[in-house]
Amino acid sequence: MYYKVYCLQIIENVRTPLLIIKAFSIFFLLLISTEVISQDETDTNITEKLHLNSGIKWLSFPRLERYGNEYALSIPILERLNCFPEVLEMHYFINDFEHKIIYDLYTEEWLGGLQVVQSTKGYKLFIDNDEIETIELPLYGAKIDPETEITLFPNQDNWTGYYIDYPQKPWDCFDELDWEKLTEIKTQYWAMIRIETEPPYWFIKGKVTPFEYGDLVILRTDAPHNLSWIASGEVAEPEDIPKTEFYTFDEQADYLPVYVQFDEFSDVQEVAVIAEGEVRGAAVREPGDTIVQVTAYLEGTTPGAPLEFETWNGLKSAPVEKTSYVVYNPRTKKKEKRVVYTGKASRFQWVSLKQGEVYEIPNAVSDVSCVPNPFNDKANITFRLNEAMQVWVEIFDMSGKKINTLIQGELPGGYYNTTWNGDNDNGNKVDKGVYFYKIRTGSGTVVSNKIVLIK
């Protein structure tokens, strides 16, 4: 048996013996117990149980032993799992940095420093345990005030807990200002993306199920924002995402939303996303559906590997030819006939299998970017190569003299990333100033842009 917990919290990694943690846990709970009771004496006498299944669950902890929205120790909570002790890991990611705490079953020690949880934050829990029929996690203490504000930070994932005690659809949970600031809403099995058109609109496709009490909801915004869940009184009926019959795949902690568009009268019943010969996600298409969202679990795939598609009509499966679909490009806001690759820093992919689509043929090199720019340490140059060919990525100074070659060779089609550290071919740092990066191909394509080094 083995399980992981993925959570959102900022604690520095430390190594803490089990007995010290247990002693501190008791001391901490004694300190806050009187305050919790004074806050809501009735709530502290209530025990809620989270009923979990083997696999991954995106969840939060609306009821904890703490005052207000203060932190509660995570270790005593996790030790209440009726399948504990087992190997356990708790992770969270912020700004591409991982924090974790690990329970070592053999030494009976907690390693790491991620030792608290908070009701306004969300978590990803993975349990691999088929020996216990019902896995339960009791929650004690006070339920968080449903009007508690959540601070959302721009241009990053905000793992938030949903703590309204009845299910609601997303359009009943947010006010007008929330919708202006939000750019993405992501739950365990579906995602909503705001498309930057004029005016912007929300790309709501596939089946959208209600938020449930104790869920994790990942939110992204384009500006700092304080959010309070709205208790609309509109209780949504429970819904489930249909499960595929023909395709099977392993669920992971995160996924890439892939929206697949169909003709209304298509006979397709299921669609799968395949990478390196393995089904990475699949979804059911119900009669009349014109868009289906596939949750594509791409962890462990080789960056730059092509994504392929396959469909099943109830009788047989068939691969989708690479030349028979088009891809929406969020940069140009146009559809292109090209292949989709893993590793691209995209929040979603939108692929159309419809007949008669109007599309463009992209250049041999496209979606070129250089960030940060200006830079003082290193700059990442990324681009998509739409077919196999000879490629050079080079750095030039203002006089046109080549000072560094970052990439040179025959490359297959794919998405590429290379880094310039502000040095020349000899590894020596160059002076601050304006330079140019140039991407050349054997077919004659040249893309060149400024890059500014500051110190």
C-alpha positions as CSV (number, residue, x, y, z in Angstrom):
1,M,0.0,0.0,0.0
2,Y,1.3,3.5,-0.9
3,Y,-0.2,6.9,-1.0
4,K,0.7,10.5,-1.6
5,V,-0.9,13.8,-0.6
6,Y,-0.3,16.9,-2.8
7,C,-1.1,20.2,-1.0
8,L,-0.6,24.0,-1.2
9,Q,1.3,25.4,1.8
10,I,4.6,27.3,2.2
11,I,6.9,25.6,4.8
12,E,10.6,25.2,4.5
13,N,11.9,21.6,4.4
14,V,13.3,20.3,7.6
15,R,13.9,16.9,9.2
16,T,11.8,16.4,12.3
17,P,11.7,13.3,14.5
18,L,8.3,11.7,15.0
19,L,8.2,12.0,18.8
20,I,9.0,15.8,18.7
21,I,6.2,16.4,16.1
22,K,3.7,14.4,18.2
23,A,4.7,16.3,21.4
24,F,4.4,19.7,19.6
25,S,1.1,18.6,18.1
26,I,-0.4,18.0,21.6
27,F,1.0,21.3,22.9
28,F,-0.3,23.2,20.0
29,L,-3.8,21.8,20.2
30,L,-4.0,22.5,23.9
31,L,-3.1,26.1,23.3
32,I,-5.8,26.6,20.7
33,S,-8.6,24.4,22.1
34,T,-10.1,27.1,24.3
35,E,-10.2,29.6,21.5
36,V,-11.8,27.1,19.1
37,I,-14.5,26.3,21.7
38,S,-15.2,30.0,22.3
39,Q,-15.5,30.6,18.6
40,D,-18.2,27.9,18.0
41,E,-18.8,25.5,20.8
42,T,-21.3,23.4,18.8
43,D,-19.0,22.9,15.8
44,T,-16.1,21.6,17.9
45,N,-18.3,18.7,19.1
46,I,-19.0,17.6,15.5
47,T,-16.9,15.0,13.6
48,E,-17.0,14.9,9.8
49,K,-15.5,12.1,7.8
50,L,-14.1,12.4,4.3
51,H,-14.9,9.2,2.5
52,L,-12.1,8.4,0.0
53,N,-11.4,5.8,-2.6
54,S,-8.1,4.4,-3.8
55,G,-6.6,6.7,-6.4
56,I,-6.3,10.5,-6.5
57,K,-8.7,12.9,-4.8
58,W,-8.6,16.7,-5.1
59,L,-9.8,17.9,-1.7
60,S,-9.8,20.5,1.1
61,F,-10.4,20.6,4.8
62,P,-13.3,22.9,5.7
63,R,-13.3,21.8,9.3
64,L,-10.1,21.9,11.4
65,E,-8.9,22.3,15.0
66,R,-7.9,25.9,14.8
67,Y,-9.2,29.4,15.4
68,G,-10.6,31.3,12.4
69,N,-8.6,30.5,9.3
70,E,-5.3,29.8,11.1
71,Y,-3.2,26.8,10.2
72,A,-3.7,23.4,11.7
73,L,-1.0,20.7,12.1
74,S,-1.2,18.3,9.1
75,I,0.5,15.3,10.7
76,P,-2.1,14.6,13.3
77,I,-4.8,14.9,10.6
78,L,-3.0,12.5,8.2
79,E,-2.4,10.0,11.0
80,R,-6.2,9.7,11.4
81,L,-6.5,7.9,8.1
82,N,-7.8,4.4,8.8
83,C,-5.1,3.0,6.5
84,F,-2.2,4.7,8.4
85,P,0.7,4.0,9.0
86,E,1.9,3.7,5.5
87,V,4.4,5.4,3.3
88,L,3.1,9.0,2.9
89,E,4.1,12.1,1.0
90,M,2.6,15.5,1.0
91,H,3.6,18.0,-1.8
92,Y,2.7,21.4,-3.0
93,F,4.0,23.6,-5.8
94,I,4.3,27.3,-5.9
95,N,6.3,29.3,-8.5
96,D,7.7,26.0,-9.8
97,F,9.1,25.1,-6.4
98,E,8.2,21.9,-4.6
99,H,7.7,21.6,-0.8
100,K,7.1,18.2,0.8
101,I,6.9,16.1,3.9
102,I,7.4,12.4,3.9
103,Y,6.6,9.7,6.4
104,D,9.2,7.0,6.4
105,L,7.4,3.7,7.4
106,Y,10.7,2.0,8.3
107,T,12.2,4.6,10.5
108,E,8.8,6.0,11.7
109,E,10.1,9.5,11.1
110,W,8.6,12.5,9.3
111,L,11.1,14.1,6.8
112,G,10.5,17.6,5.5
113,G,8.7,20.6,6.8
114,L,5.3,20.8,5.2
115,Q,3.5,20.4,8.5
116,V,0.4,22.5,8.4
117,V,-2.8,22.8,6.4
118,Q,-5.4,25.6,6.0
119,S,-9.1,25.5,5.2
120,T,-8.9,28.1,2.4
121,K,-6.3,26.0,0.5
122,G,-6.7,22.8,-1.5
123,Y,-4.8,19.5,-1.7
124,K,-4.3,16.5,-4.0
125,L,-4.5,13.2,-2.2
126,F,-3.3,9.9,-3.8
127,I,-4.1,6.6,-2.1
128,D,-3.1,3.2,-3.4
129,N,-4.8,0.9,-1.0
130,D,-7.1,-1.9,-2.1
131,E,-7.1,-3.7,1.3
132,I,-9.6,-1.3,3.1
133,E,-13.0,-1.1,1.5
134,T,-13.8,2.4,2.7
135,I,-10.9,4.8,3.5
136,E,-12.0,7.4,6.0
137,L,-10.4,10.6,7.2
138,P,-12.1,12.2,10.3
139,L,-12.1,16.0,10.7
140,Y,-12.6,17.6,14.0
141,G,-12.9,21.2,15.2
142,A,-14.7,24.3,13.8
143,K,-16.1,24.7,10.3
144,I,-14.6,27.7,8.5
145,D,-16.8,30.8,8.1
146,P,-18.2,30.5,4.5
147,E,-17.6,34.2,4.0
148,T,-13.9,33.9,4.6
149,E,-11.9,35.7,1.8
150,I,-9.3,33.9,-0.3
151,T,-6.3,35.9,-1.7
152,L,-5.6,35.0,-5.3
153,F,-2.2,35.8,-6.8
154,P,-2.0,36.6,-10.6
155,N,-0.7,34.4,-13.3
156,Q,-0.2,31.3,-11.2
157,D,-2.3,28.4,-9.9
158,N,-4.1,29.2,-6.7
159,W,-5.2,25.9,-5.0
160,T,-8.3,26.9,-3.1
161,G,-10.8,25.0,-0.9
162,Y,-14.5,25.0,-1.6
163,Y,-16.3,25.3,1.7
164,I,-19.9,26.1,1.0
165,D,-21.7,23.2,2.5
166,Y,-23.8,22.4,-0.5
167,P,-22.9,21.8,-4.2
168,Q,-23.1,24.6,-6.7
169,K,-22.3,25.1,-10.4
170,P,-19.5,27.6,-11.1
171,W,-21.7,30.3,-12.5
172,D,-23.6,30.4,-9.1
173,C,-20.3,30.7,-7.0
174,F,-18.7,33.9,-8.4
175,D,-19.8,37.5,-8.7
176,E,-19.3,39.8,-11.7
177,L,-16.0,41.1,-10.5
178,D,-14.7,37.6,-10.0
179,W,-15.6,36.7,-13.6
180,E,-13.6,39.8,-14.8
181,K,-10.5,38.7,-12.9
182,L,-10.6,34.9,-13.4
183,T,-8.8,33.4,-16.4
184,E,-9.1,29.7,-15.6
185,I,-11.1,27.4,-13.3
186,K,-9.9,23.8,-13.0
187,T,-11.3,20.9,-11.0
188,Q,-10.3,17.3,-10.9
189,Y,-12.1,16.3,-14.1
190,W,-12.9,19.5,-16.0
191,A,-11.5,23.0,-16.7
192,M,-12.9,26.3,-18.0
193,I,-10.6,28.6,-19.9
194,R,-11.1,32.3,-20.7
195,I,-10.3,33.0,-24.3
196,E,-8.7,36.4,-24.9
197,T,-10.8,37.6,-27.8
198,E,-12.5,41.0,-28.0
199,P,-14.6,40.9,-25.9
200,P,-13.2,37.9,-23.9
201,Y,-15.4,34.9,-23.5
202,W,-15.3,31.7,-21.4
203,F,-14.6,28.5,-23.2
204,I,-17.0,26.1,-21.4
205,K,-17.0,22.8,-23.1
206,G,-17.6,19.2,-22.1
207,K,-19.4,18.3,-18.9
208,V,-19.2,20.7,-16.0
209,T,-20.1,19.1,-12.7
210,P,-20.8,21.1,-9.5
211,F,-18.3,22.1,-6.8
212,E,-18.8,19.9,-3.8
213,Y,-18.1,20.7,-0.1
214,G,-14.5,19.8,0.6
215,D,-13.3,20.0,-3.0
216,L,-10.0,21.6,-4.3
217,V,-10.6,24.2,-7.1
218,I,-7.6,25.6,-8.9
219,L,-8.1,29.3,-9.9
220,R,-6.0,31.6,-12.1
221,T,-6.4,35.4,-12.4
222,D,-4.8,38.1,-14.5
223,A,-4.5,40.5,-11.4
224,P,-4.4,40.2,-7.6
225,H,-7.9,39.5,-6.3
226,N,-9.7,38.7,-3.1
227,L,-12.4,36.1,-3.6
228,S,-15.3,35.0,-1.3
229,W,-17.4,32.0,-2.4
230,I,-21.1,33.1,-3.0
231,A,-23.7,31.0,-1.2
232,S,-26.4,31.4,-3.9
233,G,-28.9,29.0,-2.4
234,E,-29.0,27.2,-5.8
235,V,-28.3,23.7,-4.8
236,A,-27.0,21.7,-7.8
237,E,-27.9,18.1,-8.4
238,P,-24.9,15.7,-8.0
239,E,-23.4,14.7,-11.4
240,D,-20.6,12.4,-12.5
241,I,-18.3,12.5,-15.5
242,P,-19.1,9.5,-17.7
243,K,-16.4,6.8,-17.6
244,T,-14.9,5.4,-20.8
245,E,-15.7,1.8,-21.7
246,F,-13.1,1.1,-24.4
247,Y,-10.1,3.1,-23.3
248,T,-8.2,2.8,-20.0
249,F,-5.5,5.0,-18.6
250,D,-3.8,5.9,-15.3
251,E,-4.9,9.1,-13.6
252,Q,-2.1,11.4,-12.3
253,A,-2.0,14.4,-10.0
254,D,-2.4,16.9,-12.8
255,Y,-3.6,17.0,-16.4
256,L,-3.6,19.1,-19.6
257,P,-7.2,19.9,-20.8
258,V,-7.5,18.9,-24.4
259,Y,-10.7,20.0,-26.1
260,V,-11.7,17.9,-29.1
261,Q,-14.3,19.3,-31.5
262,F,-16.7,17.1,-33.6
263,D,-19.4,17.4,-36.2
264,E,-22.8,17.2,-34.5
265,F,-23.7,13.9,-36.2
266,S,-20.4,12.1,-35.7
267,D,-20.7,8.5,-34.7
268,V,-17.7,8.7,-32.3
269,Q,-18.5,7.5,-28.8
270,E,-15.1,7.8,-27.1
271,V,-11.9,9.8,-28.0
272,A,-8.4,9.1,-26.6
273,V,-5.2,11.1,-26.4
274,I,-2.1,9.0,-27.0
275,A,1.6,9.8,-26.4
276,E,4.5,7.5,-27.1
277,G,2.1,4.6,-27.8
278,E,0.3,4.9,-24.5
279,V,-3.3,6.1,-23.8
280,R,-2.8,9.2,-21.6
281,G,-6.5,10.2,-21.2
282,A,-9.9,9.5,-22.8
283,A,-13.4,10.8,-22.6
284,V,-17.0,9.8,-23.5
285,R,-18.7,11.7,-26.3
286,E,-22.5,11.7,-25.8
287,P,-24.9,11.9,-28.8
288,G,-25.0,15.5,-30.1
289,D,-21.8,16.6,-28.3
290,T,-19.7,18.9,-30.5
291,I,-16.9,19.5,-28.0
292,V,-15.4,16.9,-25.5
293,Q,-12.7,17.6,-22.9
294,V,-10.1,14.9,-22.5
295,T,-8.0,15.1,-19.3
296,A,-4.5,14.2,-20.7
297,Y,-2.1,13.0,-18.0
298,L,1.3,13.7,-19.5
299,E,3.7,13.3,-16.6
300,G,6.6,11.1,-17.6
301,T,6.3,11.7,-21.4
302,T,9.3,12.9,-23.3
303,P,9.1,16.7,-23.9
304,G,8.4,17.3,-27.6
305,A,6.7,13.9,-28.2
306,P,3.7,14.3,-30.6
307,L,0.2,13.8,-29.2
308,E,-1.9,11.5,-31.3
309,F,-5.7,10.9,-31.3
310,E,-7.8,7.8,-31.6
311,T,-11.6,7.3,-31.6
312,W,-14.0,4.5,-30.9
313,N,-17.5,4.3,-32.4
314,G,-18.9,1.4,-30.3
315,L,-17.7,-1.2,-32.8
316,K,-14.1,-0.4,-33.7
317,S,-11.3,2.0,-32.9
318,A,-9.4,4.1,-35.5
319,P,-6.4,6.4,-35.4
320,V,-6.9,10.0,-36.4
321,E,-4.6,10.9,-39.2
322,K,-2.2,13.8,-38.4
323,T,-3.2,15.6,-41.6
324,S,-7.0,15.4,-40.8
325,Y,-7.3,17.7,-37.8
326,V,-6.6,21.4,-37.1
327,V,-5.3,23.0,-33.9
328,Y,-6.4,26.4,-32.4
329,N,-3.4,28.7,-31.8
330,P,-4.2,31.0,-28.8
331,R,-1.5,33.5,-29.9
332,T,-2.8,34.1,-33.4
333,K,-6.4,33.1,-32.5
334,K,-6.5,31.1,-35.7
335,K,-6.7,27.4,-36.5
336,E,-3.6,25.7,-38.0
337,K,-3.0,22.3,-39.6
338,R,-0.2,20.9,-37.6
339,V,0.8,18.4,-34.9
340,V,0.4,19.0,-31.2
341,Y,3.5,18.3,-29.0
342,T,4.1,17.7,-25.4
343,G,6.2,20.0,-23.3
344,K,4.7,23.2,-24.6
345,A,3.9,25.7,-21.8
346,S,0.2,25.8,-22.8
347,R,-2.7,25.8,-20.4
348,F,-4.9,23.8,-22.9
349,Q,-5.1,22.4,-26.4
350,W,-8.1,22.8,-28.7
351,V,-8.2,20.3,-31.6
352,S,-10.9,20.1,-34.2
353,L,-11.9,16.9,-36.1
354,K,-14.7,18.6,-37.9
355,Q,-14.9,18.5,-41.7
356,G,-14.5,21.7,-43.7
357,E,-12.5,23.8,-41.2
358,V,-10.8,26.9,-42.4
359,Y,-7.1,26.8,-41.4
360,E,-3.6,28.1,-42.0
361,I,-0.4,26.3,-42.6
362,P,2.1,27.6,-40.0
363,N,5.7,28.5,-40.8
364,A,8.5,26.0,-40.3
365,V,9.3,27.8,-37.0
366,S,6.5,29.3,-35.0
367,D,5.4,30.4,-31.5
368,V,8.9,31.8,-30.7
369,S,9.4,33.5,-27.3
370,C,12.3,34.7,-25.1
371,V,11.7,35.2,-21.4
372,P,12.7,37.0,-19.4
373,N,13.7,39.8,-21.7
374,P,15.6,41.9,-20.5
375,F,17.5,39.4,-18.3
376,N,20.4,39.4,-16.0
377,D,21.0,35.6,-15.3
378,K,19.6,33.5,-18.1
379,A,16.9,33.8,-20.8
380,N,14.8,30.9,-22.1
381,I,14.3,30.8,-25.9
382,T,11.4,28.5,-26.9
383,F,10.0,27.7,-30.4
384,R,7.9,25.1,-32.2
385,L,9.5,23.3,-35.2
386,N,6.6,22.1,-37.4
387,E,8.6,19.5,-39.4
388,A,12.0,17.8,-39.2
389,M,14.9,19.9,-40.5
390,Q,18.3,21.4,-39.9
391,V,18.2,24.1,-37.2
392,W,20.6,26.7,-35.8
393,V,19.9,28.9,-32.7
394,E,22.6,31.6,-32.4
395,I,23.4,34.8,-30.5
396,F,24.8,37.9,-32.3
397,D,26.0,41.2,-31.1
398,M,25.0,44.6,-32.5
399,S,27.8,44.5,-35.1
400,G,26.4,41.2,-36.5
401,K,29.2,39.1,-35.1
402,K,28.1,35.6,-33.9
403,I,29.1,35.1,-30.3
404,N,27.4,31.8,-29.3
405,T,25.7,28.8,-30.9
406,L,23.0,27.3,-28.7
407,I,21.6,24.7,-31.0
408,Q,22.9,23.2,-34.2
409,G,21.8,20.0,-35.9
410,E,19.0,18.0,-37.5
411,L,15.9,18.1,-35.3
412,P,12.5,16.3,-35.5
413,G,9.3,18.4,-35.4
414,G,8.5,19.4,-31.8
415,Y,8.5,22.0,-29.1
416,Y,12.0,23.2,-28.1
417,N,13.5,25.2,-25.3
418,T,17.1,26.4,-25.0
419,T,18.9,28.8,-22.5
420,W,21.4,31.5,-23.0
421,N,23.4,32.4,-19.9
422,G,24.9,35.6,-21.2
423,D,28.1,34.0,-22.3
424,N,30.1,33.4,-25.5
425,D,31.2,30.2,-27.2
426,N,34.2,30.1,-24.9
427,G,32.0,30.3,-21.8
428,N,33.1,33.8,-20.9
429,K,30.4,36.3,-19.8
430,V,29.8,39.1,-22.3
431,D,29.1,42.8,-21.5
432,K,25.7,44.0,-20.8
433,G,23.8,45.5,-23.8
434,V,21.6,44.6,-26.8
435,Y,22.1,41.4,-28.6
436,F,20.0,39.3,-31.2
437,Y,19.0,35.7,-31.1
438,K,18.4,34.1,-34.5
439,I,16.7,30.8,-35.4
440,R,17.6,29.5,-38.8
441,T,16.5,26.4,-40.6
442,G,17.8,24.4,-43.6
443,S,14.7,25.4,-45.5
444,G,15.7,29.1,-45.4
445,T,13.4,30.3,-42.5
446,V,15.0,32.9,-40.3
447,V,13.5,34.3,-37.1
448,S,15.4,37.1,-35.3
449,N,14.6,39.2,-32.3
450,K,16.4,41.5,-29.8
451,I,17.5,40.2,-26.4
452,V,18.8,42.6,-23.7
453,L,21.4,41.6,-21.1
454,I,21.4,43.7,-17.9
455,K,23.6,43.3,-14.9
